[in-house]
Amino acid sequence: MSKNFFFLKNFHNKFSKKLDIKKALIILNDLLRENNHIIQSLTDEYIYSYKNKKLFKYKHKINFRVIGMGGSSLGTKAIYDFLKHKIKKNFYFVDNLQNLQDKKDKTFTNLIVSKSGNTIETIINSNILIKKRDNNIFITENKKSYLKILAEKLKAEIVDHNNFIGGRYSVLSEVGMLPAELMGLKTNNFKQLNYLIKNKKFFNSLVKNVASTFFLIKKKKFNSVIINYDKKSESLFKWYQQLIAESLGKKRKGLLPIISTMPSDNHSVMQLYLDGSRNNFFTFFYTHDNNADRIKKISLRSHNYLGNKKISDIIYAQKIATENIFNKKNIPFRSFEINQRDEKSLGVLFSFFILETILLGKLLGLNPYDQPAVELIKKETKKILI
């Protein structure tokens, strides 16, 4: 991959087949030729259903609250946490049913996000939290629904959610880019697909990773473990977890995405990863931040090698050491190293993971865009509550 964004060490060649690489390449080329709204949202040609002029009156606001479930909030939270060093606003995320503490001394601009407009948790949280003094922006499909009717009653700003883009794929559409605009970020910089498809290294890495993952699934390795060394990317991998699980978990197929936080997990689950059952494959993830925290003094001479080291130096050494042991034990893994923490790098990651997921779904003979089993639970819950 281009050094401007990130370095990607692919799975070892022995974990892929040339025929699978060829199939993945054909599917990718077909996908890029389709009139696909999800793919369009990854480009700077995508037309939003809102105008920046309408957002101007909210840009001086400081406190924002995102009320939404799953893909309606995970992508926005990933953006906020990954790029928090560039953001001067406060964003709070209400993304579960829980005991909600109402911050009575604060006035919020609420972003209420639900594609269907009938998400039960979002309805409940909106009813509890929205106060008369708040500003409200609703992002929902242009159809009759509870939240659309509520928005009209509140005389709130209503932004149409693209009905061809499911929640987990919506991060570079209105759902993620409108909040990013309010965060003060450069939303055009997230849109890197037009550049990436002309980048042979990106193209080849994407196809090879899809083929390798397909190969590993056929070898009954169903656990995709993220070895994450970047705390600010935890929300990014919560987003990735939904993307993979909801897109591929069908017809008794799919992957279980597991997020492992390093280096703390070296002292818990790493023993299993190294010497336990071999039904896992791994993705290492590290971001090169200029961490100025240094260990100035070591009390005992036996550990003088730690003196004057940055915290980031030690974490990076642990990452490389772990990769070396994985290599020696013949454990399949790939490795991402992010060179700079900005909108472009995050946009590339979003594009990579979205394309990878769609291609894997098509190789597995699945529809990567629906989530039929989840709909069953929604219907059953409503039946019980009525």
ABEGO torsion letter per residue (X at the ends): XBAAABBBBBBBAAABBAAAAAAAAAAAAAAAABBBAAAAAABAABBBABBAAAAAAAAABABBBBBBBEAAAAAAAAAAAAAAAABABBBBBBABBBBBBBBAABBBBBBBBBAAGABAAAAAAAAAABBAABBBBBBBBBBBBAAAAAAAAAGBBBBBBBAABBAAAAAABAAAAAAAAAAGBBAAAABAAAAAAABAAAAAAAAAAAAAAAAAAAAGBABBBBBBABAAAAAAAAAAAAAAAAAABBGGBEBBBBBBBOAAAAABAAAAAAABBBABBBBBBBBBBBBABBBABBABAAAAAABGBBAAAAAAAAAAAAAAAAAAAGBBBBBBBBABBBAAAAAAAAAAAAAAAAAAAAAAGBBAABBAAAAAAAAAAAAAAX
